[in-house]
Amino acid sequence: EAQLLESGGGSVQPGGSLTLSCAASGFTFQGSDMAWYRQAPGGSCELVATISVDDVTYYPDSVKGRFTISRDSAKNTGYLQMLNLQLGDTAVYYCAADSQEWLLPSAWSPLNLCTTRGEYKYWGQGTQVTVSS
């Protein structure tokens, strides 16, 4: 059974940095795309980074220039480097891998847990990132 396990979360002050890791088992990142999402308590699930099979990356404006997604096929691990963290970056961060077709259900709420989304086959359990002064 494929599993993704995030680590590296923690508490930092504004302006601080963290690097999240996403270790895969029963699944290989080689030849797969992956993504990082985040969700604050009571908030919407937000996409923060994607990387395609051929290493094309995407970031929304909210994190562009501060976050970097990458993966190491030899270690079968994905990463999210986060610099200059802000208070608004506080959330649970999830990694996801191996995209698939998924039609958004008509009754879908953006407040639904990230891991219930179907764009990716595999999801991690999440790691908490807290930015506070």
C-alpha positions as CSV (number, residue, x, y, z in Angstrom):
1,E,0.0,0.0,0.0
2,A,1.4,3.4,-1.0
3,Q,2.0,5.9,1.8
4,L,3.3,9.4,2.1
5,L,4.7,10.7,5.4
6,E,5.3,14.4,5.9
7,S,7.8,15.7,8.5
8,G,9.7,18.9,9.3
9,G,6.8,21.0,10.6
10,G,7.2,23.1,13.7
11,S,7.0,26.6,15.2
12,V,8.9,29.5,13.9
13,Q,8.9,33.3,14.1
14,P,7.9,35.5,11.2
15,G,10.7,35.7,8.8
16,G,11.9,32.2,9.7
17,S,12.4,29.1,7.5
18,L,11.3,25.5,7.4
19,T,11.8,22.6,5.0
20,L,9.1,20.0,4.9
21,S,9.8,16.5,3.7
22,C,7.5,13.9,2.2
23,A,8.8,10.4,2.3
24,A,7.1,7.8,0.0
25,S,6.8,4.1,0.6
26,G,5.1,1.5,-1.7
27,F,5.3,4.2,-4.4
28,T,8.0,6.0,-6.4
29,F,8.2,9.7,-7.1
30,Q,10.2,8.9,-10.3
31,G,7.8,9.5,-13.2
32,S,5.2,11.1,-10.9
33,D,4.1,14.6,-10.2
34,M,3.4,15.9,-6.7
35,A,2.0,18.8,-4.9
36,W,1.8,20.5,-1.5
37,Y,-1.4,21.8,-0.1
38,R,-2.2,23.6,3.2
39,Q,-5.2,24.1,5.4
40,A,-5.6,26.5,8.3
41,P,-8.1,25.6,11.1
42,G,-11.6,26.4,9.8
43,G,-10.1,27.5,6.5
44,S,-10.1,26.4,2.9
45,C,-7.7,23.8,1.4
46,E,-5.1,25.8,-0.6
47,L,-2.7,24.6,-3.2
48,V,0.8,26.0,-2.5
49,A,3.0,24.2,-5.0
50,T,3.1,21.6,-7.7
51,I,5.9,19.9,-9.7
52,S,5.2,18.0,-12.9
53,V,6.9,14.8,-14.2
54,D,9.3,16.9,-16.1
55,D,10.0,19.2,-13.2
56,V,7.9,22.2,-14.2
57,T,6.8,24.0,-11.0
58,Y,3.8,26.2,-10.2
59,Y,3.2,28.5,-7.2
60,P,0.3,30.7,-6.4
61,D,1.1,34.4,-5.8
62,S,0.7,34.0,-2.1
63,V,3.9,31.9,-1.8
64,K,5.8,32.7,-5.1
65,G,9.3,33.6,-4.4
66,R,9.3,32.2,-0.9
67,F,8.4,28.5,-1.3
68,T,10.3,26.0,-3.5
69,I,9.1,22.5,-4.3
70,S,11.5,19.7,-5.2
71,R,12.0,16.0,-5.1
72,D,14.9,13.6,-4.8
73,S,14.1,10.4,-6.8
74,A,17.1,8.6,-5.2
75,K,15.7,9.2,-1.7
76,N,12.1,8.8,-2.9
77,T,11.3,12.0,-1.0
78,G,9.7,15.3,-1.9
79,Y,10.4,18.6,-0.3
80,L,8.9,22.0,0.3
81,Q,11.4,24.7,1.3
82,M,9.7,27.7,2.9
83,L,11.5,31.0,3.4
84,N,10.4,34.3,5.0
85,L,7.4,32.6,6.7
86,Q,4.5,34.9,7.5
87,L,1.7,34.6,10.1
88,G,-0.7,33.7,7.2
89,D,1.4,30.6,6.4
90,T,0.2,28.9,9.6
91,A,-1.6,25.7,8.6
92,V,-1.4,21.9,8.3
93,Y,0.6,21.1,5.2
94,Y,-0.1,18.0,3.1
95,C,1.9,16.4,0.3
96,A,0.1,14.6,-2.5
97,A,1.4,12.6,-5.4
98,D,0.3,11.0,-8.7
99,S,-2.3,13.2,-10.2
100,Q,-5.5,11.8,-11.8
101,E,-8.6,13.1,-13.4
102,W,-11.1,14.4,-10.8
103,L,-14.4,16.3,-11.3
104,L,-15.2,18.6,-8.5
105,P,-18.6,17.4,-7.0
106,S,-21.3,20.0,-7.3
107,A,-21.8,20.0,-3.5
108,W,-18.1,20.4,-2.8
109,S,-17.1,22.8,-0.1
110,P,-13.7,24.5,-0.1
111,L,-13.7,23.8,3.7
112,N,-13.5,20.1,3.1
113,L,-10.3,18.5,4.2
114,C,-7.5,18.6,1.7
115,T,-7.1,14.8,1.8
116,T,-10.6,14.3,0.6
117,R,-9.8,16.0,-2.7
118,G,-9.3,13.6,-5.7
119,E,-6.7,15.3,-7.9
120,Y,-4.0,13.1,-6.5
121,K,-4.1,9.4,-5.7
122,Y,-1.9,9.6,-2.6
123,W,-2.0,11.9,0.3
124,G,0.1,12.3,3.5
125,Q,-1.4,12.8,6.9
126,G,-0.2,16.4,7.3
127,T,2.4,18.3,9.3
128,Q,1.7,21.4,11.4
129,V,3.5,24.7,10.6
130,T,2.9,27.5,13.1
131,V,4.3,31.0,12.5
132,S,3.9,33.2,15.5
133,S,5.8,36.1,17.2
